Structures are given as structure tokens and as C-alpha cells.
């Protein structure tokens, strides 16, 4: 069996009055993500991890924010397209691990739904999807509530 590993990272600024979606799930919050798409920073990092595993470029190459067709798009559509690219290249998702750095709101209550949502789009069992959240102890732009950072790892196999 052949394996490859990819790593992704993304950041989005926060602003009052915008919706917050993480891992395809709406999160109750007074702030949301500034973005061209729906701003799902976790899915964006995961797309980059999957694309990176196969050296297929990055999310900006495939879904540029200069293209009006991606304005406000549900990022699950982007992830589904990336999963098709992975399958078309002869690979399948083995497992993924996502770490969300966000001072507030608390993400823990949403994690089971996030794992299930990602598993559905990735076409894997939920036990192959890890979603973790952390604060940055009020340090840096995430700690000040200015934004969110996400790291993602993906293993693909054939």
C-alpha cells in the first residue's frame, strides 16, 4: 500500500455580524469569518492538506477568490471537489486531523457534529476524522479575538 501525507494551514479574520462555519457546521457566535466564500477556515486548511498530499497545488489555485463563482460558496462543495480530485488521481482518504485555534466561542460542543459532517463529505467513517480545538491563552491575533487559525493533516492511500 502506498501512503502520502499532506499538511494545510489557513487563517481568517473575525468580524461582528458575520456567520461562523467550521467543518461545515454553523457555530453560534457574535463574530464570523471575513472571506470570499463562506469562510470555513477549517475546511480550507483540510483542502490544502489533501491537495498537498498529492502535490496538486492549493485551494487558491483551484478555487481563486477572484472568481465570482466561488463568492459565498459552501466550503463543503470545495472539499467534495478536492475529494473527487484525490479519487480521480487513484487515491482515497485514509484519515484527517484538524486543529482549530480560536479564543471564543468554545468549539467542544460542536466537535461530534463537525466530525460527522467532514466524514460524510470525505466519504470515510467518523473515526477517521479528528477535530480538536484550542485557545492560544489570549496570545496573538487568535487570543485577541481577531481571527482563527487552523492546521490540518491528511493521509491518503492507494
Residue pairs with C-beta under 8 A, 6 or more apart in sequence:
1 157
1 158
2 157
2 158
3 94
3 155
3 156
3 157
4 53
4 54
4 91
4 155
4 156
4 157
5 53
5 153
5 154
5 155
5 156
6 48
6 49
6 50
6 51
6 52
6 53
6 54
6 153
6 154
6 156
7 48
7 49
7 52
7 151
7 152
7 153
7 154
8 44
8 45
8 46
8 47
8 48
8 49
8 50
8 51
8 52
8 150
8 151
8 152
8 153
8 154
9 45
9 48
9 149
9 150
9 151
9 152
10 41
10 42
10 44
10 45
10 48
10 59
10 149
10 150
11 41
11 147
11 148
11 149
11 150
12 33
12 34
12 35
12 39
12 41
12 44
12 147
12 148
13 33
13 34
13 146
13 147
14 31
14 32
14 33
14 34
14 145
14 146
14 147
14 148
15 31
15 32
15 33
15 34
16 30
16 31
17 30
17 31
17 32
18 31
18 32
18 33
18 34
18 39
19 26
19 32
19 33
19 38
19 39
20 26
20 27
20 28
20 29
20 31
20 32
20 33
20 39
20 105
21 27
21 32
21 33
21 38
21 39
21 40
21 75
22 40
22 41
22 42
22 100
22 107
22 110
22 114
22 148
23 40
23 42
23 43
23 98
23 110
23 114
23 115
23 117
23 118
23 131
24 40
24 43
24 74
24 75
24 76
24 79
24 114
24 117
24 118
24 121
25 110
25 113
25 114
25 117
27 105
27 107
27 110
28 105
29 104
29 105
31 145
32 39
33 39
33 40
33 41
33 148
35 41
35 65
36 65
36 70
36 71
36 72
37 44
37 63
37 65
37 70
37 71
37 72
37 73
37 74
37 75
37 78
38 72
38 73
38 74
38 75
39 75
40 75
40 76
41 100
41 148
41 149
41 150
42 98
42 100
42 114
42 131
42 150
42 152
43 75
43 76
43 78
43 79
43 118
44 59
44 75
44 78
44 150
45 98
45 150
45 151
45 152
46 79
46 96
46 98
46 118
46 152
46 154
47 59
47 75
47 78
47 79
47 82
48 58
48 59
48 152
49 96
49 152
49 153
49 154
50 82
50 83
50 85
50 86
50 93
50 96
50 154
50 156
51 57
51 58
51 59
51 62
51 82
51 85
52 58
52 154
53 86
53 91
53 154
53 155
53 156
54 85
54 86
54 89
54 91
54 156
56 62
56 85
56 89
59 78
59 82
62 78
62 81
62 82
62 85
63 70
63 73
63 78
63 81
64 70
70 78
76 117
76 121
79 118
79 121
79 122
80 121
83 93
83 121
83 122
83 123
86 92
86 93
86 156
90 158
91 156
91 157
91 158
92 123
92 156
92 157
92 158
93 122
93 123
93 124
93 128
93 154
93 155
93 156
94 128
94 154
94 155
94 156
94 157
95 124
95 128
95 129
95 130
95 154
95 155
96 118
96 122
96 128
96 129
96 130
96 152
96 153
96 154
96 155
97 130
97 132
97 152
97 153
97 154
98 118
98 129
98 130
98 131
98 132
98 150
98 151
98 152
99 132
99 133
99 134
99 150
99 151
99 152
100 107
100 131
100 132
100 133
100 134
100 148
100 149
100 150
101 133
101 134
101 135
101 136
101 142
101 148
101 149
101 150
101 151
102 133
102 135
102 142
102 148
102 149
103 135
103 136
103 138
103 142
103 143
103 144
103 145
104 135
104 145
106 133
107 114
107 131
107 133
108 133
111 131
111 132
111 133
114 131
115 126
115 129
115 130
115 131
116 126
118 129
118 131
119 125
119 126
119 128
119 129
122 128
122 129
135 142
135 143
136 142
136 143
137 143
138 144
141 147
141 149
142 148
142 149
